[in-house]
Amino acid sequence: KSNAGTNAALRTNNASSTGTLTTRCYNCAFFNLATGDTGGCIRFTARAAGNSSDVLELNNCSVYTASTSATGYGIRNYDTVAGHSVTNTNTVVETASATSNLAFSSAGGGWGTSNYNVAGGPAASNDAPGANSLSDQTAAQIAYVDKANGDLHLAAGSVCIDAGILQTSFSVDFEGRPRLLGLWDVGAHEYNPVWLNR
């Protein structure tokens, strides 16, 4: 996404009281390069009270938003209905806003099962949900290769390298390259200096 506005790069919205919305993202890279944007990068809304099982799953995703707005969220869970959930595993979010806790932000619905995530940016506080997660990381620690142009590969020394956990539902990264055995990298791209230089 490159235009400023109130919409997100990915937005899920289920207004039905009977249907169930399940959105699963594996190895996805989401970036919002509009510095004045107020809509954030990923937005989950599932407010239908009659439906208690809407889910957004983010697995090995990389997220960056250049918005400096106080509502320039990375991932925003707008849902407040019990049973709906956003789950995050091996997902990294960096924001450019100085407002705290915009990387993973919840309106009150909380998070589903979440582990091995990384959150960061210039704000004093950016919490990453779940056990074994890394909060309050700087942009230099996350070390995207060229986020200003939407390149969310990891540079050498990134805290995301070997900071994830093996997944069983897939075994490759964003470009179809094999994930390394043992500890996976957090984010859409598995780090390998040989691949970066091709």
C-alpha positions as CSV (number, residue, x, y, z in Angstrom):
1,K,0.0,0.0,0.0
2,S,1.4,3.4,-0.9
3,N,-1.5,5.8,-0.6
4,A,-2.5,7.6,2.6
5,G,-6.0,6.9,3.9
6,T,-8.0,4.9,6.4
7,N,-7.9,1.6,4.7
8,A,-5.3,-1.1,5.4
9,A,-3.1,-3.2,3.1
10,L,-5.0,-6.2,4.4
11,R,-8.5,-5.8,5.9
12,T,-10.8,-8.6,7.0
13,N,-14.4,-7.6,7.9
14,N,-17.2,-10.1,8.6
15,A,-20.5,-8.4,9.0
16,S,-22.5,-11.6,8.9
17,S,-24.1,-13.0,12.1
18,T,-24.0,-16.6,10.7
19,G,-21.0,-17.0,8.4
20,T,-17.5,-17.8,9.6
21,L,-14.5,-15.9,8.2
22,T,-11.1,-17.6,8.5
23,T,-8.1,-15.9,6.9
24,R,-4.7,-17.6,6.9
25,C,-1.5,-15.9,5.8
26,Y,1.7,-17.8,5.4
27,N,5.0,-16.3,4.4
28,C,3.4,-12.9,3.5
29,A,5.0,-9.5,3.4
30,F,2.8,-6.5,4.1
31,F,4.1,-2.9,3.8
32,N,2.5,0.4,4.0
33,L,4.7,3.2,2.7
34,A,2.4,6.1,3.2
35,T,3.8,8.2,6.0
36,G,0.5,10.1,6.6
37,D,-1.7,6.9,6.6
38,T,-4.1,6.4,9.4
39,G,-5.4,3.0,8.5
40,G,-2.5,0.8,9.5
41,C,-1.2,-2.2,7.6
42,I,-3.4,-5.2,8.7
43,R,-6.9,-4.8,10.2
44,F,-9.1,-7.5,11.6
45,T,-12.8,-6.7,12.3
46,A,-15.3,-9.4,13.1
47,R,-18.0,-7.8,15.2
48,A,-20.9,-10.1,14.4
49,A,-22.1,-11.2,17.9
50,G,-23.8,-14.3,16.6
51,N,-20.6,-15.7,15.2
52,S,-17.9,-16.7,17.7
53,S,-15.2,-18.2,15.5
54,D,-13.8,-15.7,13.1
55,V,-10.0,-16.1,12.9
56,L,-7.1,-14.3,11.3
57,E,-3.9,-16.4,11.4
58,L,-0.5,-14.8,10.6
59,N,2.4,-17.3,10.3
60,N,5.9,-16.2,9.3
61,C,4.7,-12.8,8.1
62,S,6.8,-9.6,7.8
63,V,5.0,-6.3,8.4
64,Y,6.3,-2.7,8.0
65,T,4.3,0.5,8.2
66,A,6.0,3.9,7.5
67,S,3.0,5.8,9.0
68,T,4.0,8.2,11.7
69,S,0.3,8.6,12.7
70,A,-0.9,7.8,16.2
71,T,-3.2,5.2,14.4
72,G,-0.5,3.9,12.1
73,Y,-0.9,0.3,13.3
74,G,1.1,-2.7,12.2
75,I,-1.5,-5.3,13.1
76,R,-4.8,-4.0,14.6
77,N,-7.4,-6.3,16.2
78,Y,-10.6,-4.2,16.2
79,D,-12.7,-7.1,17.4
80,T,-14.3,-7.1,20.8
81,V,-16.5,-10.2,20.5
82,A,-15.4,-13.2,22.6
83,G,-14.3,-16.2,20.6
84,H,-12.9,-14.2,17.6
85,S,-9.1,-14.2,17.5
86,V,-6.0,-13.1,15.8
87,T,-3.1,-15.6,16.1
88,N,0.5,-14.7,15.4
89,T,3.5,-17.0,15.0
90,N,6.9,-16.2,13.8
91,T,5.7,-12.8,12.7
92,V,7.7,-9.5,12.8
93,V,6.1,-6.0,12.8
94,E,7.9,-2.7,12.7
95,T,6.2,0.7,12.8
96,A,7.5,4.2,12.2
97,S,5.2,5.8,14.7
98,A,6.5,7.1,18.1
99,T,3.1,6.1,19.6
100,S,3.5,3.1,21.9
101,N,2.1,-0.4,21.2
102,L,1.1,0.1,17.6
103,A,3.0,-2.9,16.2
104,F,0.5,-5.4,17.7
105,S,-2.6,-3.4,18.8
106,S,-5.9,-4.7,20.2
107,A,-9.1,-2.9,20.8
108,G,-9.9,-5.3,23.6
109,G,-10.5,-8.6,22.0
110,G,-6.9,-9.8,22.8
111,W,-4.9,-12.3,20.9
112,G,-5.3,-16.0,20.1
113,T,-2.4,-18.4,20.5
114,S,0.7,-16.4,19.7
115,N,4.4,-17.3,20.0
116,Y,7.8,-16.3,18.7
117,N,6.9,-12.8,17.4
118,V,9.0,-9.6,17.1
119,A,7.8,-6.1,17.5
120,G,9.6,-2.8,17.2
121,G,10.0,0.8,16.1
122,P,10.9,4.2,17.7
123,A,8.2,4.0,20.3
124,A,9.1,3.5,24.0
125,S,7.0,0.4,24.1
126,N,6.0,-2.1,21.4
127,D,4.8,-5.4,22.9
128,A,4.9,-8.6,20.9
129,P,2.2,-11.1,22.0
130,G,3.0,-14.6,23.2
131,A,5.8,-16.6,24.8
132,N,9.3,-16.5,23.4
133,S,8.5,-13.1,21.7
134,L,10.8,-10.1,21.5
135,S,9.3,-6.7,22.3
136,D,10.7,-3.2,22.1
137,Q,13.2,-3.9,19.3
138,T,14.7,-1.0,17.3
139,A,14.7,-0.8,13.5
140,A,18.4,-1.6,13.5
141,Q,17.7,-4.7,15.5
142,I,15.0,-5.9,13.2
143,A,17.2,-5.0,10.2
144,Y,15.0,-5.1,7.1
145,V,17.2,-4.9,4.0
146,D,15.3,-1.9,2.4
147,K,12.0,-1.3,4.0
148,A,11.6,2.1,2.4
149,N,11.2,0.3,-0.9
150,G,9.2,-2.7,0.4
151,D,12.2,-5.1,0.7
152,L,11.5,-7.0,4.0
153,H,14.3,-9.5,3.7
154,L,16.5,-9.7,6.8
155,A,19.9,-8.3,6.9
156,A,22.8,-9.9,8.7
157,G,22.6,-9.5,12.5
158,S,18.8,-9.3,12.6
159,V,17.2,-10.4,15.9
160,C,14.7,-12.3,13.7
161,I,17.3,-14.8,12.6
162,D,16.9,-18.2,14.3
163,A,14.3,-16.6,16.6
164,G,11.3,-18.6,15.4
165,I,9.9,-22.0,15.7
166,L,9.4,-24.8,13.1
167,Q,6.0,-24.9,11.5
168,T,4.4,-28.2,10.4
169,S,2.0,-26.8,7.7
170,F,4.6,-25.5,5.4
171,S,8.4,-25.8,4.9
172,V,9.5,-23.0,2.6
173,D,9.7,-19.2,2.7
174,F,8.2,-16.4,0.7
175,E,10.3,-17.2,-2.4
176,G,9.8,-21.0,-2.1
177,R,13.2,-21.6,-0.6
178,P,13.5,-24.2,2.1
179,R,13.3,-23.2,5.7
180,L,16.4,-24.4,7.5
181,L,16.1,-27.2,9.9
182,G,16.0,-26.4,13.6
183,L,15.2,-22.8,14.5
184,W,13.3,-20.9,11.8
185,D,13.7,-17.2,11.2
186,V,10.9,-14.9,12.1
187,G,9.2,-13.3,9.1
188,A,8.5,-14.1,5.5
189,H,12.1,-14.5,4.4
190,E,14.5,-17.1,5.7
191,Y,17.9,-15.4,6.0
192,N,20.7,-16.7,3.8
193,P,23.5,-14.4,2.6
194,V,24.0,-16.4,-0.6
195,W,20.3,-15.9,-1.5
196,L,20.4,-12.2,-0.7
197,N,23.3,-11.6,-3.2
198,R,21.6,-13.3,-6.2
